[in-house]
């Protein structure tokens, strides 16, 4: 059996003022093509389906259209859980209708999905946080333990008041009891969750820059050693880089986001995971590189001229541009940079440090004229750097409107 694992779509995500929806349309199309080309039997989406609790109409439309295409009009089951960016009730709401298209949406931990049957597959068993699928053409079932993300209130509701001490223990007990009851060697046994999970004793993995953090201290840190022995593959969501924190025999995989969503991800290759599984055998998986989406690039230049030259040669990128110089950028230089490239997300002027006499800056004579006071104040706040001509002219305009 072939299973596609993806996560962290963040549909509707913006990078500062820039929409990524056009890129997301392309990457969703590519994902559907991969599912069809590899003839996958099942699709798992491990949370952060949208970028916020109230996604735009365009993001919601793209989501449902993509799921319908991934499900091959109900022939291929698609199972999606909510992440920390998603509203659980919003994800849950269309589930009864989505099932008619072979799509199972799970918003809350310990959700119990009512069994149902379509022409090409059925849910044969269901319990809190668990479902079993039987697919046409396969003589063995697929078992899935599913745990969507839950916020502080829901974690206490589902996992007890003393969450900080008990989260690992309660998840370990719940998963083990479920696996012991339902996951024998005659089927494929999987776990899908959207949690901050790490290997015990390993360095902590960085959460994505600009994302809502899950890990606050170590309170929400879950360790991979609590995954039941029966589980052959764990499909994770939340971290945006592809990483297997398990073993080759029992992978525990962050499949990565489909696009680079912050400049901390600049240069990252994005993937989906194609799992090859059969009962009572180690699974294998392959990383399928995604090709669409604009690259995010961090660049530093010493002059406007070299920056403009590079920008003109790299028009398809989204750029965080740092310009190091002896003085602050002039208005015409900023204008030239922005005119040369439509994808400058951040322009960061960096004035090189200069040696200053801190004592002379600390003693400012308040009897000086206003222009001298402004120059001294500016120097005191900017490491001794003099205000440039543009700033002085702007100050004069404020004084004499």
SERO-4910 file (N, C-alpha, C, O; in steps of 0.05 Angstrom, whole numbers):
BEGIN
 pado doro    nc1    nc2    nc3   cac1   cac2   cac3    cc1    cc2    cc3    oc1    oc2    oc3
  Unk    A     17    -24      0      0      0      0     18     25      0     38     26     13
  Unk    A      9     45    -15     23     71    -16      7     92     -2    -17     95     -7
  Unk    A     20    108     15      7    129     31     22    155     27     46    155     31
  Unk    A      8    176     21     21    203     19     17    218     45     -5    220     55
  Unk    A     39    228     56     38    243     81     47    272     75     69    276     64
  Unk    A     30    291     82     37    319     79     26    334    104     11    323    119
  Unk    A     35    359    107     26    374    131     32    404    126     45    411    107
  Unk    A     21    420    144     29    449    146     25    464    120     43    477    110
  Unk    A      0    461    109     -6    475     84     -8    505     89      1    521     72
  Unk    A    -19    514    111    -21    542    118    -35    558     95    -26    579     88
  Unk    A    -57    547     85    -71    561     64    -80    588     73    -91    591     95
  Unk    A    -76    608     56    -82    636     63    -59    651     75    -62    674     82
  Unk    A    -36    637     79    -13    650     91     -3    674     74     -3    673     50
  Unk    A      5    695     88     17    718     76     45    721     87     51    713    109
  Unk    A     63    732     71     90    739     80     91    769     80     94    782     60
  Unk    A     88    780    104     84    808    108     59    817     91     37    806     96
  Unk    A     62    835     72     38    843     56     34    826     31     15    832     16
  Unk    A     51    806     26     50    791      2     33    766      5     38    750     24
  Unk    A     13    762    -12     -3    738    -12     13    715    -24     28    720    -43
  Unk    A      9    691    -14     22    667    -25      2    649    -40      9    627    -47
  Unk    A    -23    659    -43    -44    642    -53    -38    631    -81    -44    608    -87
  Unk    A    -27    648    -98    -21    639   -125     -1    616   -125     -4    597   -140
  Unk    A     19    618   -107     38    596   -105     25    571    -93     31    549   -101
  Unk    A      7    576    -74     -7    553    -61    -24    538    -81    -27    514    -79
  Unk    A    -37    552    -99    -52    539   -120    -34    520   -136    -42    497   -142
  Unk    A    -11    530   -143      8    514   -159     18    489   -143     20    467   -154
  Unk    A     24    493   -118     35    471   -102     14    451    -95     20    427    -94
  Unk    A    -12    459    -92    -33    440    -88    -38    423   -114    -42    399   -112
  Unk    A    -36    436   -137    -38    421   -162    -16    401   -164    -20    378   -173
  Unk    A      8    409   -157     31    390   -158     27    367   -139     34    344   -146
  Unk    A     16    371   -116     11    350    -96     -9    330   -107     -6    305   -104
  Unk    A    -30    340   -120    -50    322   -132    -37    305   -154    -42    281   -156
  Unk    A    -20    318   -170     -7    303   -191     11    281   -180     13    259   -191
  Unk    A     25    287   -158     42    267   -145     26    243   -135     33    220   -139
  Unk    A      3    249   -122    -14    228   -112    -24    210   -135    -25    186   -132
  Unk    A    -31    222   -157    -41    207   -180    -18    191   -194    -22    168   -201
  Unk    A      5    204   -198     27    191   -211     38    167   -195     45    147   -207
  Unk    A     37    169   -169     47    147   -152     25    128   -144     29    108   -130
  Unk    A      1    134   -154    -22    116   -149    -25    110   -119    -27     87   -112
  Unk    A    -25    131   -102    -26    126    -74    -55    117    -66    -74    124    -79
  Unk    A    -56    102    -45    -81     90    -35    -95    107    -14   -119    105     -9
  Unk    A    -79    124      0    -89    139     23    -73    164     26    -48    164     21
  Unk    A    -86    186     34    -72    212     39    -76    220     68    -98    220     78
  Unk    A    -54    227     81    -55    238    109    -45    266    109    -24    272     98
  Unk    A    -60    284    122    -52    313    124    -51    319    154    -72    320    167
  Unk    A    -27    324    164    -22    325    193    -24    353    204     -6    362    219
  Unk    A    -45    368    198    -51    393    212    -39    418    200    -24    418    181
  Unk    A    -48    441    212    -43    468    201    -52    469    172    -36    476    154
  Unk    A    -77    463    168    -89    463    142    -91    492    132    -86    498    108
  Unk    A   -100    510    150   -101    538    144    -81    553    161    -69    542    179
  Unk    A    -78    579    155    -59    595    170    -71    609    194    -57    617    212
  Unk    A    -98    611    195   -111    623    219   -139    612    222   -149    597    206
  Unk    A   -151    619    245   -177    608    252   -200    617    233   -220    604    231
  Unk    A   -196    640    220   -216    651    202   -204    654    174   -199    677    166
  Unk    A   -200    632    159   -187    634    133   -205    649    113   -229    650    115
  Unk    A   -192    660     93   -206    674     71   -223    655     55   -218    630     55
  Unk    A   -242    666     41   -258    650     23   -241    636      2   -247    612     -5
  Unk    A   -221    649     -8   -204    637    -29   -188    614    -17   -185    593    -31
  Unk    A   -178    616      8   -164    594     20   -181    570     25   -173    547     21
  Unk    A   -206    575     34   -225    553     40   -232    539     14   -233    514     13
  Unk    A   -237    554     -7   -244    542    -33   -221    525    -44   -226    503    -54
  Unk    A   -196    535    -41   -173    519    -50   -171    494    -34   -164    473    -45
  Unk    A   -176    495     -8   -174    472      9   -194    450      1   -185    427     -4
  Unk    A   -219    457     -2   -239    437     -9   -235    426    -37   -238    402    -42
  Unk    A   -227    443    -56   -222    433    -83   -199    414    -84   -199    394    -98
  Unk    A   -178    420    -68   -154    403    -68   -161    376    -55   -153    355    -65
  Unk    A   -176    376    -33   -183    351    -20   -200    334    -39   -197    310    -40
  Unk    A   -219    346    -53   -236    331    -71   -219    318    -93   -224    295   -101
  Unk    A   -199    333   -103   -182    321   -124   -164    300   -113   -159    279   -125
  Unk    A   -153    304    -88   -137    284    -76   -152    258    -71   -141    236    -72
  Unk    A   -178    261    -65   -195    237    -59   -203    223    -84   -216    201    -83
  Unk    A   -196    234   -108   -204    222   -133   -234    216   -134   -243    194   -141
  Unk    A   -249    237   -125   -278    235   -125   -288    212   -108   -307    198   -116
  Unk    A   -276    208    -85   -286    189    -66   -273    161    -68   -280    144    -52
  Unk    A   -255    157    -87   -242    131    -90   -218    127    -71   -211    105    -64
  Unk    A   -206    149    -63   -182    148    -47   -188    163    -20   -194    187    -21
  Unk    A   -186    150      3   -191    164     28   -170    185     34   -146    181     30
  Unk    A   -179    208     44   -162    230     52   -170    236     81   -193    241     87
  Unk    A   -150    236     99   -155    242    127   -138    266    135   -114    266    132
  Unk    A   -152    286    146   -138    311    154   -145    317    183   -169    316    191
  Unk    A   -125    325    199   -130    334    227   -123    363    230   -109    375    213
  Unk    A   -133    376    251   -127    404    255   -100    407    269    -91    390    284
  Unk    A    -88    431    264    -63    438    278    -67    462    295    -90    471    300
  Unk    A    -45    473    305    -48    496    324    -57    522    310    -64    541    324
  Unk    A    -56    523    284    -66    546    269    -95    544    262   -108    563    252
  Unk    A   -107    520    265   -134    515    256   -155    517    278   -149    513    302
  Unk    A   -179    524    271   -202    523    289   -213    495    287   -222    486    266
  Unk    A   -213    480    310   -223    452    309   -252    450    300   -259    432    284
  Unk    A   -268    469    309   -297    468    301   -300    474    271   -317    463    258
  Unk    A   -283    492    261   -284    499    232   -276    475    216   -288    469    195
  Unk    A   -256    460    225   -247    436    210   -268    414    212   -273    401    192
  Unk    A   -281    412    235   -301    391    239   -327    395    223   -339    376    215
  Unk    A   -334    421    220   -361    428    210   -370    413    185   -392    403    184
  Unk    A   -353    412    164   -363    400    139   -359    369    138   -363    357    117
  Unk    A   -350    357    160   -343    329    159   -365    310    149   -360    293    132
  Unk    A   -390    314    158   -411    295    147   -415    296    117   -419    276    104
  Unk    A   -412    321    106   -414    323     77   -389    314     63   -390    301     42
  Unk    A   -366    320     76   -340    312     64   -337    282     61   -325    272     42
  Unk    A   -349    267     80   -347    238     79   -358    226     53   -349    206     43
  Unk    A   -378    240     42   -390    230     17   -370    231     -5   -373    217    -26
  Unk    A   -350    248     -2   -328    250    -22   -303    235    -13   -282    238    -26
  Unk    A   -305    219      8   -282    203     17   -263    218     34   -239    210     37
  Unk    A   -271    241     45   -254    259     61   -262    258     90   -286    261     97
  Unk    A   -243    253    108   -249    251    137   -234    274    150   -209    275    150
  Unk    A   -249    292    163   -237    316    176   -240    313    206   -262    308    216
  Unk    A   -218    316    221   -218    311    249   -207    335    264   -183    342    261
  Unk    A   -224    349    279   -216    374    292   -206    371    321   -189    386    330
  Unk    A   -217    351    335   -212    349    364   -198    323    372   -201    303    359
  Unk    A   -181    325    394   -169    300    404   -191    281    414   -212    289    422
  Unk    A   -185    256    412   -203    234    421   -230    234    406   -249    222    415
  Unk    A   -230    246    382   -255    245    366   -261    217    357   -242    201    352
  Unk    A   -286    210    357   -295    184    347   -310    187    321   -331    200    321
  Unk    A   -300    176    300   -312    179    274   -333    157    269   -326    133    272
  Unk    A   -357    164    263   -378    144    259   -371    127    234   -364    138    214
  Unk    A   -372    100    237   -367     83    214   -385     90    190   -409     95    193
  Unk    A   -374     88    166   -390     92    142   -376     77    119   -353     69    121
  Unk    A   -390     73     97   -380     57     75   -385     72     49   -407     81     44
  Unk    A   -365     73     32   -368     82      4   -361     58    -14   -355     37     -4
  Unk    A   -362     63    -39   -358     41    -58   -330     29    -57   -326      5    -60
  Unk    A   -310     47    -51   -282     38    -53   -269     34    -26   -246     24    -25
  Unk    A   -281     43     -4   -269     38     23   -291     42     43   -313     53     38
  Unk    A   -285     33     68   -303     37     90   -287     40    116   -265     30    118
  Unk    A   -299     53    135   -289     53    163   -302     29    177   -326     29    182
  Unk    A   -286     10    183   -296    -15    195   -297    -15    225   -313    -28    238
  Unk    A   -279      1    238   -278      4    267   -272     32    274   -258     46    259
  Unk    A   -282     41    297   -276     68    306   -277     69    337   -294     56    349
  Unk    A   -259     85    348   -259     90    377   -248    118    381   -241    131    362
  Unk    A   -247    127    406   -237    154    412   -208    156    402   -190    141    412
  Unk    A   -203    173    383   -175    177    373   -166    154    355   -142    150    352
  Unk    A   -184    138    344   -176    115    327   -197    109    306   -221    112    310
  Unk    A   -187    101    283   -205     90    262   -190     68    246   -165     68    244
  Unk    A   -206     50    235   -195     28    218   -208     30    191   -233     32    189
  Unk    A   -192     29    170   -202     31    143   -198      4    129   -177     -9    132
  Unk    A   -217     -4    113   -214    -26     94   -217    -15     66   -237     -3     59
  Unk    A   -197    -19     49   -196     -8     22   -200    -30      2   -190    -53      4
  Unk    A   -216    -24    -18   -221    -42    -40   -195    -50    -53   -178    -33    -59
  Unk    A   -191    -76    -58   -167    -86    -71   -145    -93    -52   -123   -102    -61
  Unk    A   -149    -89    -26   -129    -96     -6   -141   -116     14   -164   -112     24
  Unk    A   -127   -136     21   -137   -157     38   -132   -151     68   -139   -168     85
  Unk    A   -120   -129     74   -113   -122    101   -123    -93    107   -124    -77     88
  Unk    A   -129    -87    132   -139    -60    139   -115    -41    145    -93    -50    149
  Unk    A   -122    -15    147   -104      5    156   -115     16    182   -139     24    183
  Unk    A    -99     17    203   -107     28    229    -93     54    233    -69     57    228
  Unk    A   -108     74    242    -96    101    247   -104    112    274   -127    116    280
  Unk    A    -83    116    291    -87    131    315    -84    161    308    -64    168    296
  Unk    A   -103    178    315   -102    206    307   -105    224    331   -124    220    347
  Unk    A    -87    244    334    -88    263    356    -83    291    344    -60    299    342
  Unk    A   -105    306    338   -101    334    329    -89    351    352    -89    342    375
  Unk    A    -80    374    345    -71    393    365    -94    402    382   -117    405    373
  Unk    A    -88    408    407   -108    420    425    -95    443    441    -72    440    449
  Unk    A   -110    464    444   -100    487    459   -100    481    489   -108    459    498
  Unk    A    -92    500    505    -89    496    534   -115    486    547   -114    467    563
  Unk    A   -137    498    540   -163    490    552   -171    462    543   -179    446    560
  Unk    A   -168    456    518   -175    429    508   -156    408    519   -165    386    524
  Unk    A   -131    415    521   -112    395    532   -120    387    561   -119    364    568
  Unk    A   -128    407    576   -138    401    603   -163    385    603   -167    366    619
  Unk    A   -181    392    584   -206    377    582   -202    348    574   -215    330    585
  Unk    A   -184    343    555   -180    316    545   -158    301    560   -160    276    562
  Unk    A   -138    315    571   -115    301    582   -110    307    611    -89    299    622
  Unk    A   -128    321    625   -125    325    654   -115    352    662   -103    366    646
  Unk    A   -120    359    687   -113    386    697    -83    390    699    -73    412    693
  Unk    A    -68    369    707    -40    372    710    -25    366    684     -9    348    682
  Unk    A    -32    381    663    -22    375    636      8    376    635     20    359    621
  Unk    A     21    395    648     50    398    645     64    372    653     84    365    641
  Unk    A     54    359    674     67    335    683     57    310    669     71    290    668
  Unk    A     32    312    660     18    287    651     16    283    621      9    262    613
  Unk    A     22    304    605     17    302    576     30    277    564     17    262    550
  Unk    A     56    273    570     69    250    559     57    224    569     53    205    554
  Unk    A     51    223    596     41    198    607     13    192    597      7    169    590
  Unk    A     -4    213    595    -32    207    586    -32    200    557    -47    182    549
  Unk    A    -17    214    540    -15    206    512     -4    178    509    -14    162    493
  Unk    A     17    172    524     29    146    522      9    124    530      7    104    516
  Unk    A     -6    128    551    -26    108    560    -49    106    539    -57     84    532
  Unk    A    -59    129    530    -81    128    511    -72    114    485    -87     97    475
  Unk    A    -49    122    474    -40    109    450    -34     79    454    -41     63    436
  Unk    A    -22     72    476    -16     44    481    -41     27    484    -43      6    473
  Unk    A    -61     37    500    -86     22    503   -100     19    477   -111     -3    471
  Unk    A   -100     39    460   -113     38    434    -99     18    416   -111      1    403
  Unk    A    -72     20    415    -57      2    398    -59    -27    407    -61    -45    391
  Unk    A    -59    -31    434    -61    -58    444    -88    -71    437    -90    -95    432
  Unk    A   -109    -54    436   -136    -64    430   -140    -69    400   -154    -88    392
  Unk    A   -129    -52    383   -137    -52    355   -115    -59    335   -120    -67    313
  Unk    A    -89    -56    343    -67    -57    324    -52    -83    326    -30    -84    338
  Unk    A    -62   -105    313    -46   -129    313    -29   -130    287    -27   -110    273
  Unk    A    -17   -153    282      2   -155    260    -12   -160    233      2   -163    213
  Unk    A    -38   -161    233    -52   -167    208    -61   -142    192    -75   -144    172
  Unk    A    -52   -119    201    -58    -94    187    -35    -75    188    -15    -80    201
  Unk    A    -38    -52    174    -19    -30    174    -26    -12    197    -49     -3    199
  Unk    A     -7     -5    214    -13     11    238      2     37    238     27     38    237
  Unk    A    -13     59    238     -2     86    235    -11    104    258    -32    100    270
  Unk    A      5    125    262     -3    147    281      0    173    266     20    178    253
  Unk    A    -20    191    269    -18    218    258    -24    238    280    -45    236    293
  Unk    A     -7    258    284    -12    278    305      1    304    297     20    306    282
  Unk    A     -9    326    309      3    353    306     11    362    334     -4    376    348
  Unk    A     35    355    342     46    361    368     76    368    364     88    362    344
  Unk    A     87    382    384    116    386    384    129    360    395    129    356    419
  Unk    A    139    344    377    151    318    385    181    318    379    189    328    358
  Unk    A    196    307    398    225    306    394    235    279    405    222    266    420
  Unk    A    259    272    396    271    247    406    284    254    433    298    274    436
  Unk    A    279    237    453    289    242    480    320    242    480    333    225    468
  Unk    A    331    263    492    360    266    493    372    280    469    396    287    470
  Unk    A    356    285    448    366    299    424    363    329    428    347    338    444
  Unk    A    379    345    414    376    374    415    348    382    407    335    370    390
  Unk    A    338    403    420    311    413    414    310    423    385    328    437    376
  Unk    A    288    417    371    285    426    344    272    454    344    253    459    360
  Unk    A    281    471    327    270    498    326    242    498    313    238    486    293
  Unk    A    224    513    326    198    517    314    200    539    293    218    555    294
  Unk    A    182    538    273    185    557    251    183    586    260    168    593    278
  Unk    A    200    603    248    201    631    254    174    644    246    164    640    224
  Unk    A    163    660    264    138    673    258    113    657    262     91    666    258
  Unk    A    117    631    270     94    614    274     84    615    303     99    623    321
  Unk    A     59    607    308     49    605    335     64    582    349     62    559    339
  Unk    A     79    586    370     94    565    382     76    545    397     56    554    409
  Unk    A     83    520    397     69    500    413     85    496    439     73    495    461
  Unk    A    111    494    437    128    488    460    132    513    477    146    532    468
  Unk    A    121    514    501    126    535    520    143    523    542    132    508    559
  Unk    A    169    529    543    187    514    560    187    485    551    190    479    528
  Unk    A    183    467    570    181    439    563    153    427    569    149    403    568
  Unk    A    134    445    574    108    436    582     94    420    560     80    401    566
  Unk    A     98    428    535     84    415    513    102    398    496     94    390    474
  Unk    A    125    391    507    144    374    492    136    345    495    134    335    518
  Unk    A    132    331    473    125    303    473    148    287    461    160    296    441
  Unk    A    155    265    474    178    249    465    169    225    448    148    213    453
  Unk    A    185    219    428    178    198    408    178    170    421    168    152    409
  Unk    A    191    168    444    193    141    456    166    131    468    164    108    476
  Unk    A    146    149    468    119    140    478    102    129    456     80    120    461
  Unk    A    112    129    431     97    117    409     96     87    413    116     75    417
  Unk    A     72     75    411     70     46    415     87     30    396     91     38    373
  Unk    A     95      7    405    112    -10    388     99    -19    363    112    -25    342
  Unk    A     72    -21    363     57    -31    340     58    -11    316     54    -19    293
  Unk    A     63     14    322     61     35    301     85     32    282    108     32    291
  Unk    A     79     31    257    100     27    236    110     53    225    133     55    216
  Unk    A     93     74    226    100    100    215     84    121    229     60    118    233
  Unk    A     97    143    238     84    165    251     85    189    233    107    198    226
  Unk    A     62    200    226     60    224    209     56    249    226     36    252    239
  Unk    A     77    266    227     77    290    244     71    315    227     76    316    203
  Unk    A     60    335    241     58    362    231     68    382    251     70    375    275
  Unk    A     75    405    243     83    429    259    110    440    250    111    464    243
  Unk    A    131    425    250    157    435    241    158    435    211    148    416    198
  Unk    A    170    455    199    167    460    170    190    447    153    189    448    129
  Unk    A    209    435    166    231    422    152    227    392    153    218    381    173
  Unk    A    233    378    131    231    348    130    251    336    149    275    342    148
  Unk    A    241    319    167    260    306    186    247    281    197    224    280    205
  Unk    A    263    260    198    255    235    211    269    234    239    293    231    241
  Unk    A    253    236    260    264    235    287    262    207    299    269    202    322
  Unk    A    252    188    282    250    160    291    274    145    279    296    155    278
  Unk    A    268    120    272    289    103    260    281     96    231    259    103    222
  Unk    A    299     84    217    293     75    190    271     54    190    255     53    172
  Unk    A    271     36    211    251     15    212    224     26    221    203     16    211
  Unk    A    224     46    238    199     58    248    201     88    246    207    102    266
  Unk    A    197     99    222    200    128    219    180    145    234    157    137    237
  Unk    A    189    167    244    172    187    257    179    214    243    199    226    248
  Unk    A    161    222    224    169    240    203    153    266    204    129    266    204
  Unk    A    168    289    205    157    315    197    160    317    167    182    316    156
  Unk    A    138    319    152    139    318    123    147    344    111    153    345     87
  Unk    A    147    366    126    153    393    117    129    407    107    109    394     98
  Unk    A    129    434    108    109    450     95    114    449     65    136    444     56
  Unk    A     93    454     49     97    453     19    111    477      8    122    476    -14
  Unk    A    111    500     23    126    524     14    143    534     37    138    528     60
  Unk    A    163    550     30    178    565     51    161    588     60    153    605     44
  Unk    A    154    588     86    136    608     96    149    630    113    135    649    121
  Unk    A    174    628    119    189    649    133    218    648    124    227    628    113
  Unk    A    232    670    129    260    671    119    279    653    135    301    649    127
  Unk    A    269    642    158    285    622    171    285    596    155    302    579    160
  Unk    A    267    594    136    266    570    119    279    575     92    278    558     74
  Unk    A    292    598     89    304    605     63    323    584     54    341    575     69
  Unk    A    320    575     30    338    554     18    329    526     24    341    507     14
  Unk    A    308    521     41    299    494     47    285    482     22    269    495      9
  Unk    A    291    457     17    276    441     -2    251    430     12    254    420     35
  Unk    A    228    431      0    203    421     11    196    394     -2    203    389    -25
  Unk    A    181    378     14    176    350      5    147    342     13    134    355     29
  Unk    A    139    320      1    118    303     12    131    276     16    151    269      3
  Unk    A    119    260     34    130    233     40    111    212     28     87    213     32
  Unk    A    122    194     12    107    171      2    115    146     17    138    138     16
  Unk    A     96    135     32    102    112     49     94     86     35     73     84     22
  Unk    A    112     67     36    106     40     25    103     21     49    122     16     64
  Unk    A     79     11     53     73     -4     77     58    -30     72     43    -32     53
  Unk    A     64    -50     89     48    -75     89     48    -85    118     65    -77    134
  Unk    A     30   -103    124     28   -112    152     53   -127    161     66   -142    146
  Unk    A     60   -122    187     81   -137    201    108   -135    187    124   -154    189
  Unk    A    113   -113    173    139   -109    159    148    -80    164    131    -62    166
  Unk    A    174    -75    165    183    -47    167    173    -31    142    175    -42    120
  Unk    A    164     -7    146    157     10    124    181     22    111    203     24    124
  Unk    A    178     31     87    199     48     74    184     74     65    160     74     61
  Unk    A    199     95     62    187    119     52    207    134     33    231    130     36
  Unk    A    196    150     15    213    166     -2    204    195     -1    180    201      1
  Unk    A    224    212     -1    219    241     -1    215    250    -30    233    247    -47
  Unk    A    192    261    -36    187    271    -63    189    302    -62    173    315    -49
  Unk    A    209    312    -76    215    341    -75    193    356    -90    185    348   -112
  Unk    A    184    378    -78    164    395    -91    179    417   -107    199    427    -98
  Unk    A    168    424   -130    182    441   -148    171    469   -149    185    488   -157
  Unk    A    145    473   -143    133    499   -146    138    517   -122    147    507   -101
  Unk    A    132    542   -125    135    561   -103    161    578   -108    181    568   -118
  Unk    A    159    603   -100    182    621   -103    202    616    -81    195    612    -57
  Unk    A    228    616    -87    248    613    -66    249    638    -49    246    660    -58
  Unk    A    254    634    -23    259    656     -4    289    659     -1    303    639      4
  Unk    A    299    683     -4    328    688     -4    335    711     15    322    732     15
  Unk    A    355    706     31    366    727     48    393    736     36    411    719     32
  Unk    A    395    762     29    420    772     16    429    797     30    413    813     39
  Unk    A    455    800     32    468    824     43    487    835     22    503    821     10
  Unk    A    485    862     18    502    875     -1    515    900     12    505    911     32
  Unk    A    538    908      0    552    931     10    546    956     -6    552    978      3
  Unk    A    533    953    -29    526    976    -45    500    973    -59    491    950    -64
  Unk    A    487    995    -65    461    994    -79    465    983   -107    448    968   -117
  Unk    A    487    989   -120    491    980   -148    492    950   -150    480    938   -167
  Unk    A    508    937   -132    510    908   -133    483    895   -125    476    874   -136
  Unk    A    469    907   -107    442    897    -99    423    898   -123    409    878   -128
  Unk    A    422    920   -137    405    923   -160    412    903   -181    394    891   -194
  Unk    A    438    899   -186    446    879   -206    436    851   -199    426    837   -217
  Unk    A    439    843   -174    430    816   -166    399    815   -167    389    795   -177
  Unk    A    385    835   -159    356    835   -159    346    832   -188    326    818   -192
  Unk    A    358    846   -206    349    844   -234    353    815   -246    339    807   -264
  Unk    A    372    801   -235    378    774   -245    362    752   -230    363    729   -238
  Unk    A    347    760   -209    333    740   -192    305    749   -187    296    753   -164
  Unk    A    290    753   -209    263    765   -207    242    746   -195    222    756   -185
  Unk    A    247    720   -195    226    702   -186    228    695   -156    213    678   -146
  Unk    A    245    709   -142    249    703   -113    234    723    -96    227    745   -105
  Unk    A    231    716    -70    221    734    -50    245    740    -31    259    721    -23
  Unk    A    251    765    -26    277    773    -16    275    788     11    259    805     14
  Unk    A    293    780     29    299    796     52    327    809     47    347    795     46
  Unk    A    327    835     42    351    848     32    363    866     54    350    884     64
  Unk    A    388    860     61    403    877     80    424    892     65    439    881     50
  Unk    A    424    918     69    444    935     55    462    949     76    453    966     92
  Unk    A    487    941     76    506    953     95    520    977     82    529    975     59
  Unk    A    520    999     96    533   1023     85    542   1041    108    536   1036    132
  Unk    A    556   1062    101    567   1081    121    545   1100    130    546   1111    152
  Unk    A    525   1105    113    503   1124    119    476   1110    114    475   1090    101
  Unk    A    455   1122    124    428   1112    119    421   1115     90    430   1133     76
  Unk    A    404   1096     80    395   1097     53    380   1123     47    364   1132     63
  Unk    A    385   1134     23    370   1157     14    344   1148      2    341   1125     -6
  Unk    A    325   1166      0    299   1160    -12    301   1150    -40    287   1131    -48
  Unk    A    319   1163    -56    321   1154    -84    334   1126    -86    329   1112   -105
  Unk    A    351   1119    -67    363   1092    -67    342   1071    -61    341   1050    -73
  Unk    A    326   1077    -41    303   1058    -34    285   1055    -59    278   1032    -65
  Unk    A    279   1077    -71    261   1076    -95    273   1059   -117    260   1043   -129
  Unk    A    299   1062   -122    313   1047   -142    312   1017   -136    307   1000   -154
  Unk    A    316   1009   -111    316    981   -103    288    969   -107    285    948   -119
  Unk    A    267    983    -98    240    972   -100    231    971   -130    216    954   -137
  Unk    A    241    990   -146    233    990   -174    247    967   -189    237    958   -210
  Unk    A    269    957   -179    284    936   -193    273    908   -187    280    889   -201
  Unk    A    256    906   -166    247    879   -159    220    882   -144    218    898   -125
  Unk    A    200    866   -152    173    868   -140    170    850   -116    149    850   -103
  Unk    A    191    834   -109    189    815    -88    206    820    -64    214    802    -49
  Unk    A    213    846    -59    228    853    -35    209    854    -12    192    872    -10
  Unk    A    211    834      6    193    833     29    203    851     51    187    867     62
  Unk    A    228    850     58    240    867     78    265    880     67    282    866     54
  Unk    A    268    905     71    292    920     65    304    931     91    292    947    104
  Unk    A    328    920     98    340    926    124    365    942    120    386    931    112
  Unk    A    364    969    125    389    984    124    406    979    148    396    979    171
  Unk    A    431    974    144    449    968    167    473    987    165    490    984    147
  Unk    A    474   1006    183    496   1025    183    519   1013    199    516   1004    221
  Unk    A    543   1014    186    566   1002    198    574   1017    224    572   1042    225
  Unk    A    582   1002    244    589   1015    270    612   1034    267    632   1029    252
  Unk    A    610   1056    280    631   1076    280    640   1081    309    625   1080    328
  Unk    A    666   1088    311    677   1094    338    666   1121    346    667   1141    332
  Unk    A    655   1122    370    643   1148    380    653   1153    409    660   1134    423
  Unk    A    653   1177    416    659   1185    443    633   1187    459    618   1206    457
  Unk    A    628   1165    474    602   1163    488    598   1186    507    575   1195    511
  Unk    A    620   1196    519    617   1217    539    607   1243    526    590   1257    537
  Unk    A    617   1248    501    609   1273    487    579   1271    479    566   1291    478
  Unk    A    569   1245    473    542   1243    466    523   1244    490    500   1253    487
  Unk    A    533   1237    513    516   1237    537    510   1265    546    489   1270    557
  Unk    A    530   1283    542    526   1311    551    515   1327    528    530   1337    511
  Unk    A    489   1331    527    476   1347    506    468   1374    518    454   1375    538
  Unk    A    477   1395    505    471   1422    514    443   1430    505    438   1434    481
  Unk    A    424   1432    524    396   1438    517    392   1467    508    371   1475    500
  Unk    A    413   1483    511    411   1511    502    418   1515    473    416   1537    462
  Unk    A    425   1493    459    431   1494    431    405   1499    415    383   1495    425
  Unk    A    409   1506    389    385   1510    372    373   1482    366    387   1462    369
  Unk    A    349   1482    356    333   1457    353    346   1439    332    345   1414    335
  Unk    A    359   1450    311    372   1433    291    396   1418    303    400   1394    297
  Unk    A    412   1432    318    435   1419    331    426   1398    351    438   1376    353
  Unk    A    405   1404    366    394   1385    386    385   1359    371    389   1337    381
  Unk    A    371   1363    348    362   1340    334    385   1323    324    385   1298    327
  Unk    A    406   1336    314    430   1321    304    443   1305    327    451   1282    324
  Unk    A    445   1319    351    457   1305    374    440   1282    384    450   1261    391
  Unk    A    414   1287    384    396   1266    393    397   1242    374    398   1219    383
  Unk    A    398   1247    349    399   1225    329    425   1209    333    424   1184    332
  Unk    A    447   1223    337    472   1209    341    472   1192    367    483   1170    367
  Unk    A    459   1203    388    458   1188    413    442   1162    411    447   1143    426
  Unk    A    423   1161    392    405   1138    389    415   1119    368    404   1097    365
  Unk    A    435   1127    352    444   1111    329    474   1107    328    486   1108    307
  Unk    A    485   1102    352    514   1094    353    533   1115    342    554   1108    332
  Unk    A    525   1141    344    543   1161    334    540   1168    305    555   1185    294
  Unk    A    521   1155    292    517   1160    263    503   1187    259    483   1193    272
  Unk    A    514   1203    241    501   1228    234    476   1223    217    475   1205    201
  Unk    A    456   1240    222    432   1240    205    439   1248    176    454   1267    173
  Unk    A    428   1234    156    434   1241    129    417   1265    120    400   1274    134
  Unk    A    423   1273     96    410   1298     85    379   1294     83    365   1313     88
  Unk    A    370   1270     75    341   1266     73    327   1269    100    306   1282    102
  Unk    A    340   1259    121    328   1262    148    327   1291    157    307   1300    169
  Unk    A    349   1306    151    350   1334    159    328   1349    144    315   1366    156
  Unk    A    325   1344    118    304   1358    103    276   1351    113    259   1369    114
  Unk    A    272   1325    120    246   1318    131    241   1332    158    218   1340    163
  Unk    A    261   1334    174    258   1348    200    252   1377    195    235   1388    210
  Unk    A    264   1389    175    258   1417    169    230   1421    159    217   1441    165
  Unk    A    220   1401    144    192   1403    135    173   1401    158    152   1415    158
  Unk    A    179   1385    178    162   1383    202    162   1409    217    141   1418    227
  Unk    A    186   1421    219    187   1446    234    173   1469    219    162   1487    232
  Unk    A    174   1468    193    163   1490    177    144   1479    157    150   1479    133
  Unk    A    120   1470    166    101   1457    147     91   1477    126     74   1470    109
***
